[in-house]
Amino acid sequence: MSDVLKPKPFPALTPAQRLHLEIYGYVIIENLLNQSEIDTIKDTLYSIEDDFKRTGKLPGPNCFNTSTSDEFFRIDNLPHLAPCFFDYITHPHIVGMAEEIIGGPARLQQSDAHIRRPKKEKPLKYGFHRGINPAYSHYDKGLYHFSFIKALTNLTDLGPDDGGTTVIAGTHKVPTDIPQETIINAALEDPSMIHQVEAPAGSTLLFYESLIHAAGIIKSDKDRLLILGGYMPTMFQAWMGYDHDPDFVKTISDEHRALLTGEKKFSWPRSPRDLAVSAEEI
Ligand SMILES: O=C(O)CCC(=O)C(=O)O
């Protein structure tokens, strides 16, 4: 486990990546994790699932399962459960990107890791949803900043049949005045608006949580594993059930603790980037 937060790049996104996110509501950063990081997270996740199936026990305090079915195993609230989870959630590149989009210091709001397997039952439908109203946004230096950003990294290679995360491009700015079902039905009429992640293992999908998105539909016979962190400005609460583990945060650096607890709250210096500025070398 890495003890101190290494310098976060600023800006963390290239101008092209930042513009892609602005327009489509998401951007894919290929190969953010290396093979050894990917393998360690995958092994940890499979072993948590194996232990749960054998003993019915969770891997530690202050965590929970959103699903334990054969087709979808998900463990929630990760930082204290394994060093590889902590290293992902605090990864300087990921936190740097999150802060660039939020527009100031971030706190961890949510964290979870998933194993998805092909569904036996057909027909299959997308479970499109969004987690937060697009209204929680502001503009700074002409760029759209948002209060809830997710970094979702696929831990398996994703081809067209492997069920990568699927989004309705550009819906991050479509207000809730239009019912979600209406937006989804309109998009389904023209599949060019529905974008699905295809990327090598270790690639990170960065997206505004107001973007309408879904797990993709697995048509191959492969498992799909992922890990994700959700980040918000420090003055926001953690999502229900994702509060930090009080014993664990006593063991980490001040900077890491601040990221997990949001303890700086309203002490929130703004840091807008300029679109023309190149990304800092990582
Ligand atoms: O499984 C996925 O790719 C999407 C995960 C998801 O829906 C979410 O993070 O809200």
The ligand as a MOL file (V3000), in Angstrom:
LIG
                    3D

  0  0  0     0  0            999 V3000
M  V30 BEGIN CTAB
M  V30 COUNTS 10 9 0 0 0
M  V30 BEGIN ATOM
M  V30 1 O -21.1960 -2.2000 -14.8960 0
M  V30 2 C -20.9230 -1.1140 -15.4260 0
M  V30 3 O -20.1260 -1.0520 -16.3510 0
M  V30 4 C -21.6110 0.1550 -15.0000 0
M  V30 5 C -21.5930 0.3560 -13.5440 0
M  V30 6 C -22.6920 1.2790 -13.1110 0
M  V30 7 O -23.7700 1.1910 -13.6090 0
M  V30 8 C -22.4910 2.3090 -12.1210 0
M  V30 9 O -21.3670 2.5430 -11.7160 0
M  V30 10 O -23.4610 2.9710 -11.7330 0
M  V30 END ATOM
M  V30 BEGIN BOND
M  V30 1 2 1 2
M  V30 2 1 2 3
M  V30 3 1 2 4
M  V30 4 1 4 5
M  V30 5 1 5 6
M  V30 6 2 6 7
M  V30 7 1 6 8
M  V30 8 2 8 9
M  V30 9 1 8 10
M  V30 END BOND
M  V30 END CTAB
M  END
